[in-house]
Amino acid sequence: MIRRFSLISACLIKKNKLPPRPKFTRELEFECEEKFLHGGRGPGGQKINKCNSKVQLKHLQTGIVVTCQETRSRENNRKIAREKMALELERLQNNTDLTRREHAIYEWTRQGKRAKVKRSKSKHMEHQEKRQLAKDEQQQIEQQILQTILDK
């Protein structure tokens, strides 16, 4: 069995040690314009299309627009839209596609997938080794039978 060792060791990320989510502060509250819209698309049917539960936040300085219609509750949609706006503003501030938290979550899922593949490979190797042992035992039994036949 050939083992490959990596010179670069990835730091393990724990789920409870992730970087904090960006906060939607009071200053951002005054810099944003909020609208409540009729639903329109997505699940929910007639009820979602009749009520104004869709939230649209527009950051006046940057022009970023975030909409949210994930629940039928206006308050929950307001909360989620503010979280999305804080994420977008952090992305804009850092000039990156992913925030530190999103990158950490991405790495966390990757390390989970690597561990799963590693476990799967080890199970597969164990299964192959067991099969090989059974095959060897079968050959030994056959040789013993042949030996006993030839000895008579």
ROKOL-514380 format. One record per atom (N, C-alpha, C): residue number from 1; residue in one letter; atom name; x, y, z. Coordinates in pm, whole numbers, plus 32768, in hexadecimal, padded with zeros to 4 digits. Each point is the difference from the previous one (the first is absolute). Layout:
<rs>
+-----+--------+-------+------+------+------+
: num : residu : atome :    x :    y :    z :
+-----+--------+-------+------+------+------+
: NUM :      A :    CA :    X :    Y :    Z :
...
+-----+--------+-------+------+------+------+
</rs>
This chain:
<rs>
+-----+--------+-------+------+------+------+
: num : residu : atome :    x :    y :    z :
+-----+--------+-------+------+------+------+
:   1 :      M :     N : 8054 : 7F8A : 8000 :
:   1 :      M :    CA : 7FAC : 8076 : 8000 :
:   1 :      M :     C : 8059 : 807C : 8000 :
:   2 :      I :     N : 7FE9 : 805A : 7FA3 :
:   2 :      I :    CA : 8050 : 8079 : 7FF5 :
:   2 :      I :     C : 7FB8 : 8071 : 8047 :
:   3 :      R :     N : 8049 : 8044 : 8054 :
:   3 :      R :    CA : 7FC6 : 8073 : 8046 :
:   3 :      R :     C : 8042 : 807F : 7FCE :
:   4 :      R :     N : 7FB1 : 8063 : 7FED :
:   4 :      R :    CA : 8034 : 8082 : 7FD6 :
:   4 :      R :     C : 7FEE : 8062 : 8072 :
:   5 :      F :     N : 806C : 8043 : 8020 :
:   5 :      F :    CA : 7FFA : 8063 : 806B :
:   5 :      F :     C : 8006 : 808A : 7FC3 :
:   6 :      S :     N : 7FAA : 8054 : 802F :
:   6 :      S :    CA : 7FFC : 8089 : 7FCF :
:   6 :      S :     C : 805B : 8058 : 8055 :
:   7 :      L :     N : 804C : 8053 : 7FBE :
:   7 :      L :    CA : 8056 : 805C : 8049 :
:   7 :      L :     C : 7FB0 : 8073 : 803C :
:   8 :      I :     N : 7F92 : 801E : 7FBF :
:   8 :      I :    CA : 7FAA : 806D : 8031 :
:   8 :      I :     C : 7F93 : 7FC2 : 8056 :
:   9 :      S :     N : 8002 : 801F : 807F :
:   9 :      S :    CA : 7F97 : 7FCA : 8057 :
:   9 :      S :     C : 7F95 : 806A : 8014 :
:  10 :      A :     N : 7F87 : 7FDC : 7FE2 :
:  10 :      A :    CA : 7F91 : 805F : 800D :
:  10 :      A :     C : 7FDA : 800C : 8094 :
:  11 :      C :     N : 7FE7 : 807B : 802A :
:  11 :      C :    CA : 7FD5 : 8012 : 8089 :
:  11 :      C :     C : 7F6E : 7FD2 : 800A :
:  12 :      L :     N : 7FE4 : 7FB5 : 8068 :
:  12 :      L :    CA : 7F7A : 7FCC : 8011 :
:  12 :      L :     C : 7FA3 : 806D : 8033 :
:  13 :      I :     N : 7F8D : 800B : 7FC4 :
:  13 :      I :    CA : 7F9E : 8066 : 8025 :
:  13 :      I :     C : 7F90 : 7FBB : 804B :
:  14 :      K :     N : 7FE0 : 8034 : 8073 :
:  14 :      K :    CA : 7F92 : 7FC9 : 804F :
:  14 :      K :     C : 7F86 : 8057 : 7FED :
:  15 :      K :     N : 7F8B : 7FC0 : 7FFE :
:  15 :      K :    CA : 7F84 : 8047 : 7FE3 :
:  15 :      K :     C : 7FE2 : 806D : 8067 :
:  16 :      N :     N : 8023 : 7FE7 : 807E :
:  16 :      N :    CA : 7FE2 : 8064 : 8067 :
:  16 :      N :     C : 806C : 806B : 800A :
:  17 :      K :     N : 8068 : 7FF9 : 7FAE :
:  17 :      K :    CA : 806C : 8063 : 8002 :
:  17 :      K :     C : 8003 : 8054 : 7F80 :
:  18 :      L :     N : 7F8F : 800D : 7FBE :
:  18 :      L :    CA : 7FFC : 804E : 7F84 :
:  18 :      L :     C : 8009 : 8095 : 801E :
:  19 :      P :     N : 8032 : 804E : 7F9F :
:  19 :      P :    CA : 7FFF : 8092 : 8013 :
:  19 :      P :     C : 7F70 : 8032 : 800E :
:  20 :      P :     N : 7FED : 806E : 8047 :
:  20 :      P :    CA : 7F77 : 8031 : 8017 :
:  20 :      P :     C : 7FC0 : 8034 : 7F7F :
:  21 :      R :     N : 7F7C : 8000 : 8001 :
:  21 :      R :    CA : 7FB5 : 803A : 7F90 :
:  21 :      R :     C : 800F : 8098 : 8004 :
:  22 :      P :     N : 7FFD : 8040 : 7F8B :
:  22 :      P :    CA : 8003 : 8093 : 8001 :
:  22 :      P :     C : 7F7F : 8037 : 803D :
:  23 :      K :     N : 800B : 806E : 8046 :
:  23 :      K :    CA : 7F8D : 803B : 8046 :
:  23 :      K :     C : 7FC4 : 8072 : 7FAE :
:  24 :      F :     N : 7F7E : 800B : 8007 :
:  24 :      F :    CA : 7FB8 : 806E : 7FC3 :
:  24 :      F :     C : 7FED : 8069 : 806D :
:  25 :      T :     N : 804F : 806A : 7FFB :
:  25 :      T :    CA : 8003 : 8063 : 806C :
:  25 :      T :     C : 7F95 : 806C : 7FED :
:  26 :      R :     N : 7FF4 : 8054 : 8065 :
:  26 :      R :    CA : 7FA0 : 8071 : 7FFA :
:  26 :      R :     C : 8025 : 8061 : 7F90 :
:  27 :      E :     N : 8083 : 8014 : 7FEA :
:  27 :      E :    CA : 802A : 805C : 7F95 :
:  27 :      E :     C : 7FD0 : 7FCD : 7F77 :
:  28 :      L :     N : 8008 : 7F7D : 7FEE :
:  28 :      L :    CA : 7FD0 : 7FC5 : 7F83 :
:  28 :      L :     C : 7F69 : 800E : 7FF2 :
:  29 :      E :     N : 7FBB : 7FFE : 8071 :
:  29 :      E :    CA : 7F6E : 800E : 7FFF :
:  29 :      E :     C : 7FD7 : 8086 : 7FC1 :
:  30 :      F :     N : 804D : 8069 : 801F :
:  30 :      F :    CA : 7FDF : 8085 : 7FCA :
:  30 :      F :     C : 802E : 8010 : 7F70 :
:  31 :      E :     N : 805F : 7FAC : 7FD3 :
:  31 :      E :    CA : 8033 : 8009 : 7F78 :
:  31 :      E :     C : 7FAF : 7FAC : 7F9E :
:  32 :      C :     N : 7F9C : 7FB7 : 8032 :
:  32 :      C :    CA : 7FB2 : 7FA6 : 7FAA :
:  32 :      C :     C : 7F70 : 8030 : 7FF2 :
:  33 :      E :     N : 7FC9 : 7FE2 : 7F8C :
:  33 :      E :    CA : 7F73 : 801D : 7FE4 :
:  33 :      E :     C : 7FB8 : 7F7A : 7FF8 :
:  34 :      E :     N : 7F8E : 7FF6 : 8045 :
:  34 :      E :    CA : 7FB9 : 7F81 : 8009 :
:  34 :      E :     C : 7F78 : 800B : 7FBB :
:  35 :      K :     N : 7FDF : 7F99 : 7FB0 :
:  35 :      K :    CA : 7F7F : 7FFA : 7FBE :
:  35 :      K :     C : 7FC3 : 7F77 : 8019 :
:  36 :      F :     N : 7F7B : 7FFE : 8006 :
:  36 :      F :    CA : 7FB8 : 7F82 : 800C :
:  36 :      F :     C : 7FB3 : 7FEB : 7F7F :
:  37 :      L :     N : 8016 : 7F8F : 7FBF :
:  37 :      L :    CA : 7FC7 : 7FE5 : 7F7D :
:  37 :      L :     C : 7FA5 : 7F87 : 8006 :
:  38 :      H :     N : 7FA9 : 7FF7 : 7F9A :
:  38 :      H :    CA : 7FB2 : 7F85 : 7FF0 :
:  38 :      H :     C : 8062 : 7F92 : 7FDB :
:  39 :      G :     N : 7FDE : 7F84 : 8024 :
:  39 :      G :    CA : 8051 : 7F8C : 7FDB :
:  39 :      G :     C : 8008 : 7FF7 : 7F6A :
:  40 :      G :     N : 7FF9 : 7F9A : 7FC2 :
:  40 :      G :    CA : 8000 : 7FFF : 7F70 :
:  40 :      G :     C : 8032 : 7F7D : 7FCB :
:  41 :      R :     N : 8074 : 7FD8 : 802E :
:  41 :      R :    CA : 803A : 7F84 : 7FCF :
:  41 :      R :     C : 801E : 7FA5 : 8077 :
:  42 :      G :     N : 800C : 7F82 : 7FE1 :
:  42 :      G :    CA : 8027 : 7FA1 : 8066 :
:  42 :      G :     C : 7F8A : 7FBB : 8040 :
:  43 :      P :     N : 801A : 7FAD : 8065 :
:  43 :      P :    CA : 7F95 : 7FB5 : 8040 :
:  43 :      P :     C : 7FA6 : 8059 : 8055 :
:  44 :      G :     N : 7F8C : 7FD0 : 801E :
:  44 :      G :    CA : 7FA5 : 804B : 8056 :
:  44 :      G :     C : 7F77 : 8012 : 7FC3 :
:  45 :      G :     N : 7FF8 : 7FF8 : 7F7D :
:  45 :      G :    CA : 7F80 : 8007 : 7FBC :
:  45 :      G :     C : 7FBA : 8086 : 800F :
:  46 :      Q :     N : 7F7D : 7FFC : 800C :
:  46 :      Q :    CA : 7FB0 : 807B : 7FFF :
:  46 :      Q :     C : 801B : 8056 : 807A :
:  47 :      K :     N : 8013 : 7FC3 : 8074 :
:  47 :      K :    CA : 8011 : 804E : 807B :
:  47 :      K :     C : 807A : 805C : 7FF7 :
:  48 :      I :     N : 8070 : 7FCC : 7FCC :
:  48 :      I :    CA : 807A : 804F : 7FFA :
:  48 :      I :     C : 7FF1 : 8072 : 7F9B :
:  49 :      N :     N : 7FAE : 7FED : 7F9A :
:  49 :      N :    CA : 7FEF : 8067 : 7F9B :
:  49 :      N :     C : 7FA2 : 806F : 802F :
:  50 :      K :     N : 7FB0 : 7FE8 : 8068 :
:  50 :      K :    CA : 7FA1 : 8064 : 802F :
:  50 :      K :     C : 8038 : 8058 : 806E :
:  51 :      C :     N : 8065 : 7FD2 : 804A :
:  51 :      C :    CA : 8032 : 804E : 8072 :
:  51 :      C :     C : 8086 : 8040 : 7FDE :
:  52 :      N :     N : 801F : 806B : 8044 :
:  52 :      N :    CA : 807C : 804B : 7FEA :
:  52 :      N :     C : 806D : 7FCE : 805F :
:  53 :      S :     N : 8029 : 7F85 : 7FF2 :
:  53 :      S :    CA : 8064 : 7FCB : 805C :
:  53 :      S :     C : 808C : 8000 : 7FC3 :
:  54 :      K :     N : 800E : 801C : 7F81 :
:  54 :      K :    CA : 8083 : 8005 : 7FC1 :
:  54 :      K :     C : 8044 : 8083 : 8028 :
:  55 :      V :     N : 807E : 7FF7 : 802C :
:  55 :      V :    CA : 804A : 8074 : 802F :
:  55 :      V :     C : 806F : 8020 : 7F9E :
:  56 :      Q :     N : 800D : 8080 : 7FE0 :
:  56 :      Q :    CA : 806C : 802E : 7FA9 :
:  56 :      Q :     C : 804F : 806C : 804A :
:  57 :      L :     N : 8081 : 7FE8 : 8013 :
:  57 :      L :    CA : 8059 : 8062 : 803F :
:  57 :      L :     C : 805C : 8038 : 7F97 :
:  58 :      K :     N : 800F : 8086 : 8000 :
:  58 :      K :    CA : 805C : 803E : 7FA2 :
:  58 :      K :     C : 8060 : 8057 : 804F :
:  59 :      H :     N : 8083 : 7FE4 : 7FF1 :
:  59 :      H :    CA : 8065 : 8051 : 8042 :
:  59 :      H :     C : 8016 : 807B : 7FA8 :
:  60 :      L :     N : 7FE3 : 8075 : 8036 :
:  60 :      L :    CA : 7FFD : 807A : 7FB0 :
:  60 :      L :     C : 808B : 8029 : 7FCF :
:  61 :      Q :     N : 8069 : 7FEB : 804E :
:  61 :      Q :    CA : 8086 : 802C : 7FD8 :
:  61 :      Q :     C : 803B : 7FAA : 7F92 :
:  62 :      T :     N : 7FEC : 7F7D : 8008 :
:  62 :      T :    CA : 803F : 7FA6 : 7F9E :
:  62 :      T :     C : 7F9F : 7FD2 : 7F94 :
:  63 :      G :     N : 7F7F : 8008 : 8019 :
:  63 :      G :    CA : 7F9D : 7FD4 : 7F9E :
:  63 :      G :     C : 7FE5 : 7F6B : 8002 :
:  64 :      I :     N : 8031 : 7FBA : 8065 :
:  64 :      I :    CA : 7FE8 : 7F70 : 800D :
:  64 :      I :     C : 7F6E : 7FEA : 8027 :
:  65 :      V :     N : 7FBD : 7FA4 : 7FB8 :
:  65 :      V :    CA : 7F75 : 7FE0 : 801D :
:  65 :      V :     C : 7FF7 : 7F6D : 8028 :
:  66 :      V :     N : 7FBE : 7FE6 : 8070 :
:  66 :      V :    CA : 7FEC : 7F79 : 8032 :
:  66 :      V :     C : 7F6B : 7FEB : 8014 :
:  67 :      T :     N : 7FCB : 7F8F : 7FCC :
:  67 :      T :    CA : 7F74 : 7FE0 : 8017 :
:  67 :      T :     C : 7FF7 : 7F7A : 8048 :
:  68 :      C :     N : 7F95 : 7FF0 : 804B :
:  68 :      C :    CA : 7FED : 7F84 : 804B :
:  68 :      C :     C : 7F6C : 7FDE : 8006 :
:  69 :      Q :     N : 7FE0 : 7F84 : 7FDB :
:  69 :      Q :    CA : 7F78 : 7FCD : 800A :
:  69 :      Q :     C : 8008 : 7F6D : 8027 :
:  70 :      E :     N : 8050 : 7FE2 : 8065 :
:  70 :      E :    CA : 8017 : 7F75 : 8027 :
:  70 :      E :     C : 7F91 : 7FC9 : 8059 :
:  71 :      T :     N : 7FBA : 8058 : 8047 :
:  71 :      T :    CA : 7F93 : 7FD3 : 8056 :
:  71 :      T :     C : 7F84 : 8054 : 7FE3 :
:  72 :      R :     N : 7F8F : 7FDA : 803B :
:  72 :      R :    CA : 7F87 : 8051 : 7FF3 :
:  72 :      R :     C : 7FFC : 8070 : 8065 :
:  73 :      S :     N : 805B : 7FFD : 8060 :
:  73 :      S :    CA : 8002 : 8066 : 8069 :
:  73 :      S :     C : 8055 : 8077 : 7FD4 :
:  74 :      R :     N : 7FC7 : 8076 : 800C :
:  74 :      R :    CA : 8047 : 8079 : 7FDA :
:  74 :      R :     C : 8078 : 8017 : 805C :
:  75 :      E :     N : 7FEF : 7FE9 : 8082 :
:  75 :      E :    CA : 806B : 8016 : 8061 :
:  75 :      E :     C : 8078 : 7FA4 : 7FE5 :
:  76 :      N :     N : 7FE4 : 7F81 : 7FE5 :
:  76 :      N :    CA : 806D : 7FA3 : 7FE2 :
:  76 :      N :     C : 8047 : 8027 : 7F7F :
:  77 :      N :     N : 7FB4 : 802B : 7F9C :
:  77 :      N :    CA : 803D : 802D : 7F83 :
:  77 :      N :     C : 8055 : 807D : 8015 :
:  78 :      R :     N : 7FD4 : 805B : 8057 :
:  78 :      R :    CA : 8050 : 8078 : 801E :
:  78 :      R :     C : 8085 : 7FD8 : 803F :
:  79 :      K :     N : 7FFA : 7FA3 : 805D :
:  79 :      K :    CA : 807A : 7FD2 : 8045 :
:  79 :      K :     C : 8062 : 7FBF : 7F9D :
:  80 :      I :     N : 7FCB : 7FA8 : 7FAC :
:  80 :      I :    CA : 8054 : 7FBA : 7F9E :
:  80 :      I :     C : 803B : 8061 : 7F9A :
:  81 :      A :     N : 7FB0 : 8061 : 7FD4 :
:  81 :      A :    CA : 8030 : 8063 : 7FA0 :
:  81 :      A :     C : 8071 : 8053 : 803C :
:  82 :      R :     N : 7FF7 : 8023 : 8080 :
:  82 :      R :    CA : 806A : 804B : 8041 :
:  82 :      R :     C : 8081 : 7FAF : 800A :
:  83 :      E :     N : 7FF3 : 7F7D : 801D :
:  83 :      E :    CA : 8076 : 7FA9 : 8003 :
:  83 :      E :     C : 8042 : 7FFA : 7F76 :
:  84 :      K :     N : 7FAC : 7FF3 : 7F97 :
:  84 :      K :    CA : 8035 : 7FFC : 7F78 :
:  84 :      K :     C : 8045 : 8083 : 7FDB :
:  85 :      M :     N : 7FC6 : 8071 : 802A :
:  85 :      M :    CA : 803B : 8082 : 7FE2 :
:  85 :      M :     C : 8088 : 800E : 8046 :
:  86 :      A :     N : 8008 : 7FD4 : 807E :
:  86 :      A :    CA : 8080 : 8008 : 8048 :
:  86 :      A :     C : 8069 : 7FAB : 7FBA :
:  87 :      L :     N : 7FDB : 7F8B : 7FCF :
:  87 :      L :    CA : 805E : 7FAB : 7FB7 :
:  87 :      L :     C : 8030 : 8044 : 7F7F :
:  88 :      E :     N : 7FA2 : 8038 : 7FB6 :
:  88 :      E :    CA : 8023 : 8043 : 7F82 :
:  88 :      E :     C : 805E : 8076 : 8019 :
:  89 :      L :     N : 7FE5 : 804E : 8069 :
:  89 :      L :    CA : 8055 : 8072 : 801E :
:  89 :      L :     C : 808B : 7FD4 : 802C :
:  90 :      E :     N : 8009 : 7F90 : 8049 :
:  90 :      E :    CA : 8084 : 7FCD : 8027 :
:  90 :      E :     C : 804E : 7FD0 : 7F86 :
:  91 :      R :     N : 7FB9 : 7FBF : 7FA4 :
:  91 :      R :    CA : 8042 : 7FD5 : 7F83 :
:  91 :      R :     C : 8035 : 8079 : 7FB3 :
:  92 :      L :     N : 7FAF : 8067 : 7FF9 :
:  92 :      L :    CA : 802A : 8079 : 7FB9 :
:  92 :      L :     C : 8076 : 8042 : 8046 :
:  93 :      Q :     N : 7FFD : 8003 : 8083 :
:  93 :      Q :    CA : 806A : 803F : 804E :
:  93 :      Q :     C : 8084 : 7FB5 : 7FF0 :
:  94 :      N :     N : 7FFC : 7F7B : 7FFC :
:  94 :      N :    CA : 807B : 7FB0 : 7FF5 :
:  94 :      N :     C : 8028 : 7FE3 : 7F70 :
:  95 :      N :     N : 7FAE : 8027 : 7F9F :
:  95 :      N :    CA : 801A : 7FE7 : 7F71 :
:  95 :      N :     C : 8018 : 7F6C : 7FE4 :
:  96 :      T :     N : 7FAF : 7FA9 : 803B :
:  96 :      T :    CA : 800C : 7F6F : 7FEA :
:  96 :      T :     C : 7F77 : 7FC6 : 7FDF :
:  97 :      D :     N : 8003 : 7F87 : 7FCA :
:  97 :      D :    CA : 7F83 : 7FBB : 7FE2 :
:  97 :      D :     C : 7FC5 : 7FC0 : 807D :
:  98 :      L :     N : 8057 : 7FD4 : 805C :
:  98 :      L :    CA : 7FD4 : 7FBE : 807A :
:  98 :      L :     C : 802E : 804E : 807A :
:  99 :      T :     N : 7FAB : 8006 : 8066 :
:  99 :      T :    CA : 802A : 803C : 807E :
:  99 :      T :     C : 8054 : 7F99 : 804B :
: 100 :      R :     N : 803E : 802C : 806F :
: 100 :      R :    CA : 8051 : 7FA2 : 804F :
: 100 :      R :     C : 7FAB : 7F8C : 8031 :
: 101 :      R :     N : 7F86 : 801D : 802B :
: 101 :      R :    CA : 7FA8 : 7F97 : 8034 :
: 101 :      R :     C : 7FDA : 7F9E : 7F91 :
: 102 :      E :     N : 7FDC : 8034 : 7F8A :
: 102 :      E :    CA : 7FDA : 7FA8 : 7F92 :
: 102 :      E :     C : 8075 : 7FA9 : 7FD4 :
: 103 :      H :     N : 8079 : 803B : 8000 :
: 103 :      H :    CA : 8077 : 7FB2 : 7FDD :
: 103 :      H :     C : 8019 : 7F93 : 8067 :
: 104 :      A :     N : 7FEF : 8020 : 8080 :
: 104 :      A :    CA : 8013 : 7F9D : 806A :
: 104 :      A :     C : 7F99 : 7F90 : 7FF4 :
: 105 :      I :     N : 7F82 : 8022 : 7FE0 :
: 105 :      I :    CA : 7F99 : 7F9A : 7FEE :
: 105 :      I :     C : 8020 : 7FA8 : 7F88 :
: 106 :      Y :     N : 8033 : 803E : 7F95 :
: 106 :      Y :    CA : 8027 : 7FB6 : 7F89 :
: 106 :      Y :     C : 806F : 7F9C : 8022 :
: 107 :      E :     N : 8065 : 802E : 804A :
: 107 :      E :    CA : 806D : 7FA8 : 8029 :
: 107 :      E :     C : 7FCF : 7F92 : 805D :
: 108 :      W :     N : 7FA2 : 8020 : 8057 :
: 108 :      W :    CA : 7FC8 : 7F9E : 805D :
: 108 :      W :     C : 7FBA : 7F91 : 7FB4 :
: 109 :      T :     N : 7FB1 : 8024 : 7F9A :
: 109 :      T :    CA : 7FBB : 7F9A : 7FB0 :
: 109 :      T :     C : 8065 : 7FAE : 7FB0 :
: 110 :      R :     N : 8068 : 8040 : 7FCD :
: 110 :      R :    CA : 8067 : 7FB7 : 7FB5 :
: 110 :      R :     C : 8047 : 7F9A : 8058 :
: 111 :      Q :     N : 8022 : 8029 : 807B :
: 111 :      Q :    CA : 8045 : 7FA0 : 8057 :
: 111 :      Q :     C : 7FA4 : 7F8E : 8028 :
: 112 :      G :     N : 7F7D : 801B : 800B :
: 112 :      G :    CA : 7FA2 : 7F94 : 801B :
: 112 :      G :     C : 7FF8 : 7F9F : 7F8C :
: 113 :      K :     N : 8000 : 8035 : 7F85 :
: 113 :      K :    CA : 7FFD : 7FAB : 7F8A :
: 113 :      K :     C : 8080 : 7FAD : 7FF5 :
: 114 :      R :     N : 8074 : 803F : 801E :
: 114 :      R :    CA : 807E : 7FB6 : 7FFC :
: 114 :      R :     C : 7FFF : 7F8D : 8065 :
: 115 :      A :     N : 7FCC : 801B : 8078 :
: 115 :      A :    CA : 7FFB : 7F99 : 8067 :
: 115 :      A :     C : 7FA4 : 7F8E : 7FD4 :
: 116 :      K :     N : 7F92 : 8023 : 7FC0 :
: 116 :      K :    CA : 7FA2 : 7F9A : 7FD1 :
: 116 :      K :     C : 8041 : 7FA8 : 7F95 :
: 117 :      V :     N : 8048 : 803E : 7FA3 :
: 117 :      V :    CA : 8044 : 7FB4 : 7F97 :
: 117 :      V :     C : 806B : 7FA6 : 803E :
: 118 :      K :     N : 8048 : 8036 : 8062 :
: 118 :      K :    CA : 8068 : 7FB2 : 8043 :
: 118 :      K :     C : 7FC5 : 7F85 : 8045 :
: 119 :      R :     N : 7F90 : 8014 : 8047 :
: 119 :      R :    CA : 7FBE : 7F8F : 8042 :
: 119 :      R :     C : 7FD0 : 7F9A : 7F9A :
: 120 :      S :     N : 7FC8 : 8030 : 7F92 :
: 120 :      S :    CA : 7FCD : 7FA7 : 7F98 :
: 120 :      S :     C : 8072 : 7FAD : 7FC5 :
: 121 :      K :     N : 8071 : 8041 : 7FE5 :
: 121 :      K :    CA : 8072 : 7FB8 : 7FC8 :
: 121 :      K :     C : 8034 : 7F98 : 8062 :
: 122 :      S :     N : 8006 : 8023 : 8080 :
: 122 :      S :    CA : 8033 : 7FA0 : 8061 :
: 122 :      S :     C : 7FA1 : 7F88 : 800D :
: 123 :      K :     N : 7F7D : 8019 : 7FFB :
: 123 :      K :    CA : 7FA0 : 7F92 : 8004 :
: 123 :      K :     C : 8011 : 7FA8 : 7F85 :
: 124 :      H :     N : 8014 : 803E : 7F8D :
: 124 :      H :    CA : 8011 : 7FB6 : 7F84 :
: 124 :      H :     C : 807E : 7FAA : 8007 :
: 125 :      M :     N : 806D : 8038 : 8035 :
: 125 :      M :    CA : 807C : 7FB5 : 800C :
: 125 :      M :     C : 7FF0 : 7F8C : 8061 :
: 126 :      E :     N : 7FBA : 8018 : 8070 :
: 126 :      E :    CA : 7FE7 : 7F94 : 805F :
: 126 :      E :     C : 7FB0 : 7F90 : 7FBE :
: 127 :      H :     N : 7F9E : 8025 : 7FB0 :
: 127 :      H :    CA : 7FAD : 7F9E : 7FBC :
: 127 :      H :     C : 8055 : 7FAF : 7F9D :
: 128 :      Q :     N : 8059 : 8043 : 7FB7 :
: 128 :      Q :    CA : 8057 : 7FBB : 7FA1 :
: 128 :      Q :     C : 8060 : 7FA2 : 8049 :
: 129 :      E :     N : 8035 : 802E : 8071 :
: 129 :      E :    CA : 805C : 7FAD : 804E :
: 129 :      E :     C : 7FB8 : 7F84 : 8035 :
: 130 :      K :     N : 7F85 : 8010 : 802F :
: 130 :      K :    CA : 7FB3 : 7F8D : 8030 :
: 130 :      K :     C : 7FE6 : 7F9E : 7F8F :
: 131 :      R :     N : 7FDE : 8035 : 7F8A :
: 131 :      R :    CA : 7FE8 : 7FAA : 7F8C :
: 131 :      R :     C : 807E : 7FB2 : 7FDA :
: 132 :      Q :     N : 8072 : 8047 : 8004 :
: 132 :      Q :    CA : 807F : 7FBF : 7FDE :
: 132 :      Q :     C : 8022 : 7F94 : 8066 :
: 133 :      L :     N : 7FE8 : 801B : 8082 :
: 133 :      L :    CA : 8018 : 7F9B : 8067 :
: 133 :      L :     C : 7FA7 : 7F85 : 7FEB :
: 134 :      A :     N : 7F82 : 8017 : 7FE1 :
: 134 :      A :    CA : 7FA4 : 7F91 : 7FE8 :
: 134 :      A :     C : 802D : 7FAF : 7F87 :
: 135 :      K :     N : 802F : 8045 : 7F99 :
: 135 :      K :    CA : 802F : 7FBE : 7F88 :
: 135 :      K :     C : 807C : 7FAB : 8020 :
: 136 :      D :     N : 805C : 8038 : 804E :
: 136 :      D :    CA : 8078 : 7FB7 : 8028 :
: 136 :      D :     C : 7FDD : 7F85 : 8053 :
: 137 :      E :     N : 7FA2 : 800F : 805D :
: 137 :      E :    CA : 7FD5 : 7F8F : 8051 :
: 137 :      E :     C : 7FC3 : 7F92 : 7FAA :
: 138 :      Q :     N : 7FB1 : 8029 : 7F9E :
: 138 :      Q :    CA : 7FC1 : 7FA0 : 7FA5 :
: 138 :      Q :     C : 806A : 7FB4 : 7FB2 :
: 139 :      Q :     N : 8067 : 8047 : 7FD3 :
: 139 :      Q :    CA : 806B : 7FBF : 7FB7 :
: 139 :      Q :     C : 804C : 7F9E : 8059 :
: 140 :      Q :     N : 8019 : 8025 : 807C :
: 140 :      Q :    CA : 8045 : 7FA7 : 805E :
: 140 :      Q :     C : 7FAE : 7F81 : 8018 :
: 141 :      I :     N : 7F7F : 800F : 8011 :
: 141 :      I :    CA : 7FA8 : 7F8C : 8016 :
: 141 :      I :     C : 8004 : 7FA4 : 7F86 :
: 142 :      E :     N : 7FFA : 803C : 7F87 :
: 142 :      E :    CA : 8005 : 7FB0 : 7F85 :
: 142 :      E :     C : 8085 : 7FB7 : 7FF4 :
: 143 :      Q :     N : 806D : 8044 : 8025 :
: 143 :      Q :    CA : 8083 : 7FC0 : 7FFA :
: 143 :      Q :     C : 8008 : 7F8D : 8065 :
: 144 :      Q :     N : 7FC7 : 8012 : 8075 :
: 144 :      Q :    CA : 8001 : 7F94 : 8064 :
: 144 :      Q :     C : 7FB0 : 7F88 : 7FCF :
: 145 :      I :     N : 7F8F : 801B : 7FC0 :
: 145 :      I :    CA : 7FAE : 7F92 : 7FCA :
: 145 :      I :     C : 804C : 7FB5 : 7F94 :
: 146 :      L :     N : 8040 : 804B : 7FA5 :
: 146 :      L :    CA : 804D : 7FC1 : 7F96 :
: 146 :      L :     C : 8073 : 7FAE : 803A :
: 147 :      Q :     N : 8041 : 8037 : 8066 :
: 147 :      Q :    CA : 806E : 7FBB : 8040 :
: 147 :      Q :     C : 7FD2 : 7F7B : 803F :
: 148 :      T :     N : 7F8C : 8006 : 8042 :
: 148 :      T :    CA : 7FCC : 7F85 : 803D :
: 148 :      T :     C : 7FDB : 7F99 : 7F97 :
: 149 :      I :     N : 7FCC : 802C : 7F8E :
: 149 :      I :    CA : 7FDA : 7FA5 : 7F93 :
: 149 :      I :     C : 807E : 7FC0 : 7FC3 :
: 150 :      L :     N : 8067 : 8056 : 7FEC :
: 150 :      L :    CA : 807B : 7FCC : 7FC5 :
: 150 :      L :     C : 804A : 7FA3 : 805E :
: 151 :      D :     N : 7FF5 : 8015 : 8083 :
: 151 :      D :    CA : 8044 : 7FAC : 8062 :
: 151 :      D :     C : 7FC3 : 7F74 : 8006 :
: 152 :      K :     N : 7F85 : 7FEF : 7FDF :
: 152 :      K :    CA : 7FBE : 7F7D : 8007 :
: 152 :      K :     C : 8028 : 7FAA : 7F93 :
+-----+--------+-------+------+------+------+
</rs>
